[in-house]
């Protein structure tokens, strides 16, 4: 294993009993979610979200369910990578509107029925059901019914990034989970996964923590099959630097290889549709994303509040080596990479 980071194997509270500061025993990473996010007080610093993406060949789908203290956000989004057509629906509600997330991810339904969006995310022993209804800006009705399986023993990358005792974040990054279902927008009907649809994979990003007012991050990942193996990629940068921990790893046939090094990212913010190159300096990963689509978002509220993100979707090619020495060379793995610049 190419990391000296502390591996956790038992459940642990993220915060001290009063919920105000980081529990020293929470520092570490695990192969399944073990942290209880007992965040209490410190209003305005707390960020809680579950973000789902489904990589479905020529179509990508995502949902967000978030509570960032001052307000709540929920959305469903889709993009056709061939035509460039996009759609979906998003809402922003006040802090008292009832968008809340459980301390232990996946242990309570996430549900909103407001402002034209009906969204439900429900976990059971076999995986996660994501169902949504909405009206597109052009008046067409939208519907999503998806199931993201959680195969028995499938591992994920779970880690606490500690900036200091007051500012820290727990994230659970789950890659290469098989997805199936249907997306319907007006008369357009798209089946994914299963026996008739394109190979499709679910991605989960769980966030529970207290963040600096200004921060940038990279996040990338993807999934596919190679020589009979299911391959998942998970890596980040910028926001983890100097913390002593990373969110970098490889998941092959459900087994996580944790990468402790900060990875080297090479890309052009001003030309996001050019390739994104990610390399492990210790040699376990060397991959390149060829983008097909850039989901660019920008929001400027004030000098102190705003965000801008380039999230590109495409295919990964390259090579990897697992902790047990398996070497794979692949091409055409579905995936994404992003840089986000946040003032919040």
C-alpha positions as CSV (number, residue, x, y, z in Angstrom):
1,X,0.0,0.0,0.0
2,X,1.4,3.4,-1.1
3,X,0.2,5.5,1.8
4,X,1.1,6.1,5.4
5,X,-2.3,7.6,6.1
6,X,-4.1,6.1,9.1
7,X,-6.8,3.5,8.1
8,X,-9.9,3.4,10.2
9,X,-11.9,0.2,10.7
10,X,-14.5,1.1,13.3
11,X,-17.2,3.8,13.4
12,X,-16.2,7.2,14.8
13,X,-17.7,10.6,15.4
14,X,-16.4,13.4,13.2
15,X,-16.6,16.0,16.0
16,X,-16.0,16.2,19.7
17,X,-19.1,15.5,21.9
18,X,-20.1,19.2,21.7
19,X,-20.0,19.0,17.9
20,X,-17.8,22.2,17.7
21,X,-14.4,20.9,16.8
22,X,-12.7,18.0,15.0
23,X,-12.4,14.7,16.9
24,X,-8.7,13.8,16.7
25,X,-9.7,10.1,16.4
26,X,-11.6,10.9,13.2
27,X,-8.5,11.7,11.2
28,X,-8.0,8.9,8.7
29,X,-9.5,7.0,5.8
30,X,-11.7,3.9,5.5
31,X,-13.0,1.5,2.9
32,X,-16.6,2.2,3.8
33,X,-18.3,5.2,5.4
34,X,-17.6,5.1,9.2
35,X,-17.8,8.7,10.2
36,X,-20.9,10.1,12.0
37,X,-21.1,13.8,11.1
38,X,-22.2,15.2,14.5
39,X,-21.9,18.8,13.4
40,X,-23.5,21.2,16.0
41,X,-23.3,24.9,16.1
42,X,-20.9,27.1,14.1
43,X,-23.8,28.2,11.9
44,X,-22.6,29.5,8.5
45,X,-19.6,27.2,8.2
46,X,-21.4,23.9,7.9
47,X,-21.7,22.3,4.4
48,X,-23.6,19.0,3.9
49,X,-24.4,17.5,0.6
50,X,-25.0,14.3,-1.4
51,X,-24.2,14.6,-5.1
52,X,-25.0,11.8,-7.5
53,X,-23.8,11.4,-11.1
54,X,-24.7,8.7,-13.6
55,X,-22.3,8.1,-16.5
56,X,-24.4,6.6,-19.2
57,X,-22.5,6.6,-22.5
58,X,-23.7,9.6,-24.5
59,X,-25.7,10.9,-21.6
60,X,-24.8,12.1,-18.1
61,X,-27.3,12.7,-15.3
62,X,-26.8,14.3,-11.9
63,X,-28.7,15.2,-8.8
64,X,-27.7,17.4,-5.9
65,X,-29.3,17.6,-2.4
66,X,-27.5,20.1,-0.2
67,X,-27.7,22.1,3.1
68,X,-25.1,24.8,3.3
69,X,-26.6,26.4,6.5
70,X,-27.8,29.7,5.0
71,X,-29.8,27.9,2.3
72,X,-30.7,24.6,0.8
73,X,-30.2,23.5,-2.8
74,X,-31.6,20.6,-4.8
75,X,-31.4,19.9,-8.5
76,X,-31.6,17.3,-11.3
77,X,-29.5,17.9,-14.4
78,X,-28.9,16.0,-17.7
79,X,-26.8,16.5,-20.8
80,X,-26.6,14.8,-24.2
81,X,-22.9,14.6,-25.0
82,X,-23.6,14.2,-28.7
83,X,-26.1,17.0,-29.3
84,X,-25.0,19.2,-26.5
85,X,-28.6,19.6,-25.3
86,X,-29.0,20.0,-21.6
87,X,-31.9,20.3,-19.2
88,X,-33.2,19.7,-15.7
89,X,-34.5,21.8,-12.8
90,X,-33.0,23.4,-9.7
91,X,-34.3,25.1,-6.6
92,X,-32.8,27.2,-3.9
93,X,-34.7,27.4,-0.6
94,X,-34.3,29.1,2.8
95,X,-32.5,27.6,5.8
96,X,-35.9,26.7,7.4
97,X,-37.3,24.9,4.3
98,X,-36.4,21.4,5.7
99,X,-33.6,20.2,3.4
100,X,-31.5,18.2,5.9
101,X,-29.1,15.3,5.6
102,X,-28.5,12.5,8.1
103,X,-25.3,12.4,10.2
104,X,-24.6,8.9,8.8
105,X,-24.9,9.1,5.0
106,X,-27.5,6.8,3.4
107,X,-29.4,6.2,6.6
108,X,-32.5,8.4,5.9
109,X,-34.4,9.3,2.7
110,X,-33.6,12.6,1.1
111,X,-36.8,14.2,-0.2
112,X,-38.0,17.5,-1.6
113,X,-41.3,18.5,-3.2
114,X,-41.0,22.2,-3.8
115,X,-41.0,24.8,-6.6
116,X,-41.6,22.3,-9.4
117,X,-39.1,19.7,-8.3
118,X,-39.9,16.3,-6.8
119,X,-36.8,14.5,-5.8
120,X,-36.4,11.3,-3.7
121,X,-33.1,9.5,-2.9
122,X,-33.6,6.3,-0.9
123,X,-31.0,3.7,0.1
124,X,-31.7,0.1,0.9
125,X,-29.4,-3.0,1.4
126,X,-28.9,-3.4,-2.4
127,X,-28.2,0.2,-3.4
128,X,-29.7,3.6,-4.0
129,X,-33.0,4.6,-5.7
130,X,-33.0,8.1,-7.3
131,X,-36.4,9.2,-8.5
132,X,-37.3,12.7,-9.8
133,X,-40.1,14.6,-11.6
134,X,-39.8,18.2,-12.9
135,X,-40.8,20.6,-15.7
136,X,-38.2,21.7,-18.2
137,X,-37.8,25.4,-19.0
138,X,-39.5,24.7,-22.3
139,X,-42.5,23.1,-20.6
140,X,-41.7,19.4,-21.3
141,X,-42.2,17.0,-18.4
142,X,-39.0,15.4,-17.1
143,X,-38.8,12.1,-15.2
144,X,-35.8,10.1,-13.8
145,X,-36.0,6.6,-12.3
146,X,-32.6,5.2,-11.5
147,X,-31.1,2.5,-9.4
148,X,-27.4,2.5,-8.5
149,X,-26.4,-0.9,-7.2
150,X,-24.0,-1.4,-4.3
151,X,-22.4,-4.8,-4.9
152,X,-21.6,-6.8,-1.8
153,X,-18.2,-5.9,-0.5
154,X,-17.7,-3.0,-2.9
155,X,-15.3,-0.5,-1.4
156,X,-15.3,3.3,-1.5
157,X,-12.8,6.0,-0.6
158,X,-13.8,7.7,2.7
159,X,-11.5,10.3,4.3
160,X,-11.4,13.3,6.6
161,X,-9.4,16.3,5.3
162,X,-8.4,18.4,8.3
163,X,-7.3,21.9,7.7
164,X,-7.3,22.6,11.4
165,X,-9.5,21.7,14.4
166,X,-12.2,24.1,13.4
167,X,-12.2,23.6,9.6
168,X,-12.4,20.1,8.2
169,X,-14.5,17.9,5.8
170,X,-15.5,14.3,5.7
171,X,-16.0,13.0,2.1
172,X,-17.2,9.6,0.8
173,X,-16.3,9.1,-2.8
174,X,-18.0,6.1,-4.4
175,X,-17.1,5.1,-7.9
176,X,-17.9,2.2,-10.3
177,X,-21.3,1.4,-8.9
178,X,-23.5,-0.2,-11.7
179,X,-26.5,2.0,-12.6
180,X,-29.7,1.4,-14.6
181,X,-32.9,3.1,-15.2
182,X,-34.6,5.6,-17.6
183,X,-34.6,9.3,-18.3
184,X,-37.7,10.7,-20.0
185,X,-37.9,14.3,-21.2
186,X,-41.1,15.0,-23.2
187,X,-41.1,12.5,-26.0
188,X,-37.5,11.5,-25.6
189,X,-37.0,8.3,-23.7
190,X,-33.5,7.1,-22.8
191,X,-32.8,3.7,-21.1
192,X,-29.4,3.1,-19.5
193,X,-27.7,0.2,-17.9
194,X,-29.3,-3.2,-17.7
195,X,-29.6,-5.6,-20.7
196,X,-30.6,-3.0,-23.3
197,X,-28.9,0.3,-22.3
198,X,-25.3,1.5,-22.5
199,X,-22.9,0.5,-19.8
200,X,-23.6,2.9,-17.0
201,X,-22.0,3.8,-13.7
202,X,-23.1,5.7,-10.6
203,X,-20.8,8.2,-8.7
204,X,-21.5,9.5,-5.2
205,X,-19.9,12.5,-3.5
206,X,-20.8,12.9,0.1
207,X,-19.7,16.0,1.9
208,X,-20.1,16.8,5.6
209,X,-17.9,19.4,7.2
210,X,-16.9,23.0,7.9
211,X,-15.1,24.9,5.1
212,X,-12.9,27.9,4.7
213,X,-14.6,30.9,3.1
214,X,-12.5,30.6,0.0
215,X,-11.2,27.4,-1.6
216,X,-10.4,25.7,-4.9
217,X,-10.5,22.0,-5.7
218,X,-10.0,19.4,-8.3
219,X,-12.1,16.3,-8.5
220,X,-12.0,13.5,-11.1
221,X,-13.2,10.0,-11.5
222,X,-14.7,7.4,-13.8
223,X,-15.5,3.8,-14.4
224,X,-15.6,1.0,-17.0
225,X,-14.4,-2.5,-17.8
226,X,-11.0,-3.6,-18.9
227,X,-9.8,-7.2,-19.6
228,X,-12.8,-8.5,-17.6
229,X,-12.2,-6.3,-14.6
230,X,-14.4,-3.4,-13.3
231,X,-12.2,-0.3,-12.9
232,X,-13.0,2.8,-10.9
233,X,-10.9,5.9,-10.7
234,X,-11.1,8.5,-7.9
235,X,-8.8,11.4,-7.3
236,X,-8.6,15.1,-6.3
237,X,-6.2,17.9,-5.7
238,X,-5.8,21.5,-4.3
239,X,-8.1,21.3,-1.4
240,X,-6.2,18.4,0.2
241,X,-2.7,19.9,-0.1
242,X,-0.9,20.2,3.2
243,X,-3.5,18.3,5.2
244,X,-1.6,15.0,5.4
245,X,-4.5,13.1,3.6
246,X,-5.7,12.7,0.0
247,X,-8.9,11.5,-1.7
248,X,-6.9,9.5,-4.3
249,X,-7.5,5.8,-5.0
250,X,-8.2,3.1,-7.5
251,X,-11.1,0.6,-7.2
252,X,-10.6,-2.6,-9.2
253,X,-13.2,-5.4,-8.9
254,X,-14.6,-3.6,-5.8
255,X,-11.2,-3.4,-3.9
256,X,-9.7,-0.1,-3.1
257,X,-6.0,0.8,-3.5
258,X,-5.4,4.0,-1.5
259,X,-2.9,6.5,-3.0
260,X,-1.3,8.7,-0.4
261,X,0.6,11.0,-2.8
262,X,-0.7,14.3,-4.1
263,X,-1.3,13.7,-7.8
264,X,0.1,15.9,-10.6
265,X,-2.8,17.5,-12.6
266,X,-2.1,19.2,-16.0
267,X,-4.8,21.0,-17.8
268,X,-5.8,24.5,-19.1
269,X,-8.5,26.4,-17.2
270,X,-9.1,28.7,-20.1
271,X,-9.3,25.8,-22.6
272,X,-11.1,23.1,-20.6
273,X,-11.9,21.0,-23.7
274,X,-8.2,20.1,-24.1
275,X,-7.0,17.0,-22.4
276,X,-6.7,16.7,-18.6
277,X,-3.6,14.7,-17.5
278,X,-3.3,13.1,-14.0
279,X,-0.2,11.3,-12.8
280,X,0.8,9.6,-9.6
281,X,4.5,10.6,-8.9
282,X,5.0,7.1,-7.4
283,X,3.9,5.4,-10.6
284,X,0.6,3.8,-9.8
285,X,-1.5,6.0,-12.1
286,X,-1.0,7.8,-15.4
287,X,-4.3,8.8,-17.1
288,X,-5.6,11.3,-19.5
289,X,-9.2,12.5,-20.0
290,X,-10.3,13.5,-23.5
291,X,-13.3,15.8,-22.9
292,X,-16.6,15.6,-24.9
293,X,-18.6,18.2,-22.9
294,X,-17.9,21.1,-20.5
295,X,-20.5,21.8,-17.9
296,X,-19.5,25.4,-17.1
297,X,-21.3,27.1,-14.2
298,X,-20.7,30.6,-12.8
299,X,-22.5,32.5,-10.0
300,X,-21.4,35.9,-8.7
301,X,-23.4,37.1,-5.7
302,X,-20.9,39.6,-4.2
303,X,-17.2,40.1,-3.7
304,X,-17.4,37.5,-0.9
305,X,-19.9,35.1,-2.4
306,X,-19.6,33.3,-5.7
307,X,-18.4,30.2,-7.6
308,X,-17.2,29.0,-11.0
309,X,-16.7,25.5,-12.1
310,X,-15.5,23.7,-15.2
311,X,-16.7,20.1,-15.0
312,X,-15.7,18.2,-18.2
313,X,-17.1,14.8,-19.2
314,X,-15.4,12.4,-21.6
315,X,-13.2,9.2,-21.6
316,X,-10.1,8.2,-19.7
317,X,-7.2,6.3,-21.2
318,X,-4.0,5.3,-19.5
319,X,-2.6,2.8,-17.0
320,X,-2.8,1.9,-13.4
321,X,-1.2,-0.5,-10.9
322,X,-3.1,-1.8,-7.8
323,X,-1.6,-2.5,-4.4
324,X,-1.4,-6.2,-5.2
325,X,0.6,-5.6,-8.4
326,X,-2.1,-5.9,-11.0
327,X,-1.3,-3.7,-14.0
328,X,-4.0,-2.6,-16.4
329,X,-3.9,-0.4,-19.5
330,X,-7.2,0.9,-20.7
331,X,-9.0,3.2,-23.1
332,X,-12.5,4.6,-23.3
333,X,-13.4,4.5,-19.6
334,X,-16.3,7.0,-18.9
335,X,-15.4,9.8,-16.6
336,X,-15.1,13.4,-15.6
337,X,-12.7,16.0,-14.2
338,X,-13.3,19.4,-12.7
339,X,-11.9,22.5,-11.1
340,X,-14.2,24.4,-8.8
341,X,-13.4,27.9,-7.4
342,X,-15.6,28.7,-4.4
343,X,-16.2,31.8,-2.3
344,X,-18.9,30.7,0.3
